[in-house]
């Protein structure tokens, strides 16, 4: 089996959701066990892609926040809609809907 790719939302999945707009310009905190889960996924060879509705103009501050909290990732995609996200793929795919600020530990169940 080839290593999977994880598309993970930023606010409410990796960072604790604090509301939109300027509320996320300060120091962020991680949802429960996020770093440990991402470290494990990275060790297993997974590709980690973070997606966010934050505007492209917030890329530098977002990258600094991720770096400050030692969040491993392969790619950061900015400016996607905050609405429903739909994955269309020609390979096996899974969807895991999480409660906001719950953490991502359940991602390991899909590996």
C-alpha positions in Angstrom: 0.0 0.0 0.0 1.3 3.4 -0.9 1.4 6.1 1.8 -1.9 8.0 2.1 -2.4 11.8 1.7 -4.2 13.5 4.6 -6.0 16.8 3.8 -6.5 18.5 7.2 -8.3 21.7 7.9 -6.4 24.2 10.0 -8.7 26.1 12.4 -10.8 23.7 14.5 -8.9 20.6 13.5 -5.2 21.4 14.0 -5.5 24.8 15.8 -8.2 25.3 18.4 -10.9 27.3 16.7 -11.1 30.9 18.0 -13.4 32.5 15.5 -12.6 34.1 12.2 -11.0 37.3 11.2 -8.4 39.0 13.4 -8.9 36.5 16.3 -6.3 34.1 14.8 -3.5 36.6 14.4 -2.2 35.9 17.9 -0.6 32.8 19.5 -2.6 29.7 18.5 -3.0 26.5 20.6 -3.2 23.0 19.2 -6.2 20.7 19.5 -5.6 17.6 21.7 -2.8 15.3 20.6 -2.3 17.0 17.2 1.4 17.1 17.3 1.8 13.5 18.4 -0.7 12.3 15.7 1.0 14.4 12.9 4.5 13.2 14.0 3.2 9.6 13.8 1.7 10.1 10.4 4.9 11.7 9.2 6.9 8.8 10.5 4.6 6.4 8.7 5.3 8.3 5.4 1.9 10.0 5.0 1.7 13.3 3.0 0.2 16.0 5.2 -1.6 18.8 3.4 -3.2 21.6 5.5 -6.1 23.5 4.0 -7.6 26.7 5.3 -10.1 29.4 4.4 -7.6 31.9 5.6 -6.7 34.4 2.9 -3.4 34.0 1.0 -2.4 37.4 2.5 -2.2 35.6 5.9 0.2 32.9 4.6 3.3 34.3 6.4 1.7 34.6 9.8 0.1 31.1 9.4 3.4 29.5 8.5 5.0 31.2 11.5 2.2 29.8 13.8 2.7 26.3 12.4 6.5 26.6 12.8 6.2 28.0 16.4 4.1 24.9 17.4 6.3 22.5 15.5 3.5 21.3 13.2 4.9 19.0 10.5 3.3 19.3 7.0 4.1 19.0 3.4 1.9 21.7 1.8 -0.3 24.5 3.0 -3.3 25.5 0.7 -4.8 28.8 1.6 -8.0 30.6 0.5 -10.4 27.7 0.1 -14.0 28.3 0.9 -15.2 27.8 4.4 -18.2 25.8 3.1 -18.5 22.1 2.4 -15.3 20.4 1.1 -15.8 17.7 -1.5 -13.0 15.3 -2.4 -13.4 13.6 -5.8 -10.8 10.9 -6.5 -10.3 7.9 -8.7 -8.7 5.9 -5.8 -10.0 4.7 -2.5 -10.9 7.6 -0.3 -12.1 8.1 3.2 -13.9 11.0 4.9 -13.6 11.6 8.6 -15.8 14.4 10.0 -14.6 15.5 13.4 -16.1 17.7 16.1 -14.5 21.1 16.2 -11.4 21.3 18.5 -11.6 17.5 19.1 -8.1 16.7 17.7 -7.1 14.4 14.9 -6.0 11.2 16.7 -8.8 9.3 15.0 -6.9 9.8 11.7 -4.6 7.0 12.7 -7.6 4.6 12.4 -7.6 5.2 8.7 -3.9 4.5 8.1 
